[in-house]
Amino acid sequence: MPAYKTLKEEACEANLEIPRRGLAIYTWGNVSAFDPDKGVFAIKPSGVSYDRLTPDSMVVLDLDGAKVEGDLNPSSDTETHRVLYRSFAGIRGITHTHSVYAVAWAQARRSVAVYGTTHADHAAGEIPCTGIMSPEAVQNNYERETGNLIVATFRSKNIDPGETPMVLVAGHGPFTWGISAAKSVYHGTVLEEVCKMACLTLSIDSAAQPLPRHIINKHWERKHGPGAYYGQKG
């Protein structure tokens, strides 16, 4: 079996989930899958439509950004993925889309407070929105600086990326991650729904308040805590 066959299959299947879940049109999104043992990740090729994707079209790179395998140019967001893999321990997949409601929050430059238990089931706190990128950062290396901005936002707000596997980049859109490429797309889908729910909540009551912390904690812990009892064992 070729060295990266399984990794490329994982990345391809996760990318195909983007249009299935209505998270992007045309080529407006990308997913990567990371193999920590080999120190490489497979990512969607730049500008290739989803209906043309195959495992063989995925591009494999190492964490220094060098191409290891593939004939096509990797996603233009590759540097952002690379920074996140190097900075957030334990993640094995990253998704970036331009899903409508998440982008709307990013364009408004607003973090999403925990208004309900759906949010609390999937993120332990607010979904942060970064600040807007500086002109110097844009001129330096835009995609790499996007990753640096995400990492700096989580560190400045003392947010655990394992407990909040999603972010909004101001003026741009969402990035999500997880323990696999498939899980990162799942989190992208959840983020879009949570952003939609929050938008509708504020349209009904512009002064709506976040859930109290004891309810947020209960919903997070029952799914993710040491005594979690949601779902089935094994």
C-alpha positions in Angstrom: 0.0 0.0 0.0 1.4 3.5 -0.9 2.6 5.3 2.2 -0.1 8.0 2.3 -3.1 6.2 0.7 -5.2 6.0 3.9 -4.5 9.6 4.8 -5.4 10.9 1.4 -8.6 8.8 1.4 -9.5 10.3 4.8 -8.9 13.9 3.6 -10.8 13.3 0.4 -13.9 11.9 2.1 -13.9 14.8 4.6 -13.7 17.3 1.9 -16.7 15.7 0.1 -18.7 16.1 3.3 -18.5 20.0 3.0 -21.0 20.2 0.1 -23.1 17.4 1.6 -23.6 19.5 4.7 -24.2 22.7 2.8 -21.1 24.3 4.3 -19.7 25.8 1.0 -20.5 26.3 -2.7 -18.0 26.0 -5.6 -14.6 25.6 -4.0 -15.2 27.7 -0.9 -13.7 25.4 1.7 -11.0 22.8 2.5 -10.2 20.0 4.9 -6.9 18.5 5.9 -6.1 15.2 7.7 -2.9 14.9 9.8 -0.8 11.8 10.6 1.3 12.6 13.6 3.4 9.5 13.3 4.5 10.4 9.8 4.5 14.1 10.6 2.5 14.9 7.4 -1.0 16.1 6.5 -3.1 15.7 3.3 -5.1 18.7 2.1 -7.5 19.6 -0.7 -5.9 21.0 -3.8 -6.4 24.7 -4.5 -9.4 25.7 -6.7 -10.5 22.2 -7.5 -14.3 21.6 -7.3 -15.6 19.0 -5.0 -17.0 16.8 -7.8 -13.5 16.5 -9.2 -11.8 15.4 -6.0 -10.3 12.0 -5.6 -7.8 10.6 -3.0 -5.0 10.9 -5.6 -5.7 14.6 -6.0 -5.0 15.3 -2.3 -1.6 17.0 -1.6 0.6 15.7 1.2 2.9 18.1 3.0 5.1 18.0 6.1 4.9 20.4 9.0 7.6 22.6 7.5 5.4 23.1 4.5 7.4 21.0 2.1 5.4 19.0 -0.5 5.8 15.3 0.1 3.4 13.9 -2.5 1.0 15.2 -5.1 1.0 16.9 -8.4 -1.3 19.8 -7.7 -1.0 23.0 -5.7 -2.3 22.6 -2.2 -5.1 24.8 -0.7 -4.2 28.5 -0.4 -5.1 28.1 3.3 -2.4 25.4 3.8 -0.2 27.7 5.9 -3.0 28.3 8.4 -3.5 24.5 8.7 0.2 24.0 9.3 0.3 26.6 12.1 -2.6 25.1 13.9 -1.2 21.5 13.7 2.1 22.8 15.2 0.3 24.8 17.9 -2.7 22.8 19.1 -1.7 19.4 20.4 -3.9 16.4 19.7 -5.8 17.7 16.6 -5.8 15.4 13.6 -8.1 17.3 11.2 -8.9 20.9 10.3 -11.8 22.4 8.3 -12.2 25.8 6.8 -15.4 26.9 5.1 -17.4 30.0 4.2 -20.7 28.8 5.7 -23.2 31.6 5.7 -24.1 32.2 9.4 -20.6 31.6 10.7 -19.2 34.1 8.1 -21.9 36.6 9.1 -20.7 36.5 12.7 -17.1 36.8 11.5 -17.9 39.8 9.4 -19.6 41.4 12.3 -16.4 40.7 14.3 -18.4 39.2 17.1 -17.8 36.2 19.3 -20.8 33.9 19.9 -21.9 33.7 23.5 -23.4 30.5 24.8 -27.1 31.2 24.5 -28.3 27.6 24.7 -27.5 24.0 25.5 -26.8 23.0 21.9 -23.8 25.3 22.0 -22.8 24.1 25.5 -22.9 20.5 24.3 -20.2 21.2 21.8 -18.1 24.0 23.2 -17.4 24.8 26.8 -17.5 28.6 26.3 -18.0 31.3 23.8 -16.9 30.8 20.2 -14.2 33.4 19.9 -13.8 35.8 17.1 -10.3 37.1 16.4 -9.4 40.7 16.0 -8.9 42.1 12.5 -5.5 41.4 11.0 -3.0 44.3 10.8 -1.7 45.6 7.5 1.8 44.4 8.4 0.5 40.8 9.0 -1.3 40.8 5.7 1.8 41.8 3.9 4.0 39.4 5.7 2.4 36.0 5.0 -1.4 36.3 5.1 -2.3 32.6 5.6 0.5 32.0 8.1 -0.5 35.1 10.0 -4.1 33.9 10.0 -3.0 30.8 11.9 -0.9 32.9 14.3 -3.9 35.2 14.9 -6.1 32.2 15.8 -3.4 30.8 18.2 -2.8 34.3 19.8 -6.6 34.7 20.3 -6.9 31.4 22.2 -3.9 32.1 24.3 -4.9 35.7 25.2 -8.4 34.5 26.1 -7.1 31.4 27.9 -9.3 29.1 25.8 -8.6 25.4 25.6 -8.7 24.4 21.9 -9.7 20.9 22.9 -12.8 22.3 24.7 -13.7 24.9 22.0 -12.7 23.3 18.7 -13.8 26.3 16.6 -13.0 29.9 15.9 -14.2 32.8 13.7 -11.5 34.8 12.0 -12.7 38.5 11.8 -13.9 39.5 8.3 -13.0 36.0 7.0 -14.8 33.0 8.3 -14.7 29.8 10.4 -12.0 27.3 11.1 -12.7 24.1 13.1 -10.7 21.1 14.2 -11.0 17.7 15.8 -9.5 14.3 16.5 -10.0 13.4 12.9 -10.7 15.1 9.6 -14.3 13.9 9.8 -14.7 15.3 13.3 -13.4 18.7 12.1 -16.2 18.8 9.5 -18.7 17.7 12.1 -17.5 20.7 14.3 -17.8 23.0 11.2 -21.4 21.8 10.8 -22.2 22.3 14.5 -20.6 25.8 14.4 -22.9 26.8 11.5 -26.0 25.6 13.3 -25.0 27.3 16.5 -24.3 30.6 14.7 -27.7 30.4 13.0 -29.4 29.7 16.3 -27.6 32.6 18.0 -28.6 34.9 15.1 -32.2 34.0 15.4 -32.1 34.3 19.2 -30.9 37.9 18.9 -33.4 38.7 16.2 -36.2 37.8 18.6 -34.6 39.4 21.7 -31.6 41.7 21.1 -30.9 41.6 24.8 -30.9 37.8 25.2 -28.5 36.7 27.9 -26.1 33.8 27.8 -26.9 30.6 29.8 -25.8 30.6 33.4 -22.5 28.9 33.9 -23.9 26.0 35.9 -26.1 24.9 33.0 -23.2 25.3 30.5 -21.0 23.2 32.7 -23.6 20.5 33.1 -24.2 20.1 29.4 -20.4 20.1 28.6 -19.6 17.7 31.4 -22.3 15.2 30.6 -20.9 14.7 27.1 -17.1 15.3 27.7 -16.4 15.2 31.4 -14.8 12.3 33.4 -18.3 11.1 34.3 -19.8 11.6 30.9 -23.0 9.6 30.4 -24.2 10.8 27.0 -24.2 8.1 24.3 -23.2 4.5 24.5 -20.1 2.9 26.1 -17.4 1.4 23.9 
